[in-house]
Amino acid sequence: MKKLLCLLLFIPLIGCAQKTNIKPVTRNISFIAEMTYYNEYYEMAVNINGSGDMSISILQPKELEGLVFNITNGKTTAEFSGIKIDTNDNYKTAAVNFIYSVLKTEKQEVFKSDNHFFTKGKCDGGEYKMYISEAGLPLKILDSGARFEIIIKNLTL
């Protein structure tokens, strides 16, 4: 009976994520994002300033090289070959807005499970998980719908 009682007390602790005091670093950073988006590969240079405004320059595929998305105060514009358009209502920018939505929140709770640190939340109608380093630097972003996988490389402060 004692063994059963002990087992029942410890079962809720198995596999549970623990909160940590780590603060995610989501401002004043630059990095290369390798994104798989519905089985298509993109490489982007991402810059986020101190207020959270973001610039995303497409590097790959070559056909889109030079396309730049700027997100300021939640408003998205796209620039290509000198043409600038407002893209807020355009679903083709969903991947860009997903990155912005995940990284715009500075006050995210960080959890630890199986020696991995992560934040989680909801944005753009889905859920995400962002894996971070012990120093709070973003490493990888996944969404629950398996639309996106974003690997963050060459991060600089």
N, C-alpha and C positions, 0 to 999 in steps of 0.2 A: 504494500500500500504506500509506503514511504517513497519507493522508487517511482511509482506512478505519479504521486504528487509532485516530486522533484521534476519529473519529465514534463508535466503539464505547466509548471512554473517557468521552465527554460525554453520551451518551444517558441513562445512569442519572440524571444531574443535571437533566435537563429535566422539569419538572412535579413535582419532588419538593418536599415541604413541608420547611422548615427550622425547627428548634427555636429558640425565642427565650427571653429571660430575663424576659419579661413575666409578672406574677402576676395571675391573674383576681381581680377584686373580687366576692366573693359573700357578704359579711357586712356588716351595718349599712347596708343599702341599701333603698330603696323605689322602686317604679316602677309604671307602667301596662303591663300585658301585653295585647297584642292577639293573640288566638290563633285560628287556624283549625284546627279539630279535625274531621276527616272532613267537610270542606266546610261546617261550621257555624261561625259567628263568635261569639266571646266576648271581653269586655273585663273585665279584672280589676285590682284594686289589690293589689299584692304588697308585703309588708314582711318583711324578713329581719333578725333581730337578730344580735348578736355571737356567739351560740352556734350559729347556723344554724337556729333555730326559725323557722317561716314562718307567716304569716297571709295568706290569699288571699280577698279579698272580690269577689264577682261584681257587676259594674256593668251588663253587657249580656249577654244579652238581658234586657229589662225583667222578664220572667216570673221570672227567677232573681235579680233584684236583691235584695240583702240576705242572700243565702246566703254564709256564711263558713266556710272550711276552715282549721283550725288544725293545724299539724304540729309536734309536739314530740317530740324524740328518736325520730323515725321513726313515731310513732303519729298517725293522722289522725282528727280529729273534724270533724263538720259541725254548724253551727248555723243555724237558720232560724226566725224568729218565736218565739224563746224555747225551741225544742226543740233538744236537743243529742244527737247520736248518734255512736257509734264507727263509722267507715266503713272500717276497715283491710281488710276482706275484700270490699268492694263494688267491682266493676269500674267503676262509674260515676265513681269518683274517679281513674281512671287518668291523666287529663290533669293533675290537680293533683299526683299523686305523681310524674309525669314531670318536671314543673318542679322539684320538690323534689330528686329524684334527680340531676338535672343540676347544680343549684346547690349541693348540700350538700358537694361535694368541693372543698376549698380548694386542694389540691396538684395541680392539673391542669397538664399540660404544654401550653404554647402554641406553636403552629406558625404560620409565615407562608408563604403561597403566593399568587401573583398579587396582591400588595399587600393581602391580607386576613389578619387574625389570627384564629385559631380554636383551640378545644380540641375534643377528640373522645373518645368513650368508649362504654361499653355500660351500659344500664340498662333495667329492665323488659322484658327479653327482646329489646331492639333496640339499635341504635346511634344515636348522636346526634352532631351537630356544633353547637357554640356559637360564633358569631362575636362577637369582642370588639373594643373600640377599642384603640389603641396604649397607652392608660392602663390597660387591663385591665377596662374596664367592659363588661358584657354588652350586646349589641345585638340578637341574633337567635338563636333556637334552632330547629334542624330535626332531625327523626328520619329515619332511612334508609328507613322504611316509608311515608313520606309521609302519616302520620297527623296530625302536628303541624307547624305553623309558628307560632312565637311571636316577635312583634316587640316589643322592649322600648323604651318611650318614657318621657320625663319622669323619668329616673333621678335620684335624689338620694342623697347620702351622709349 
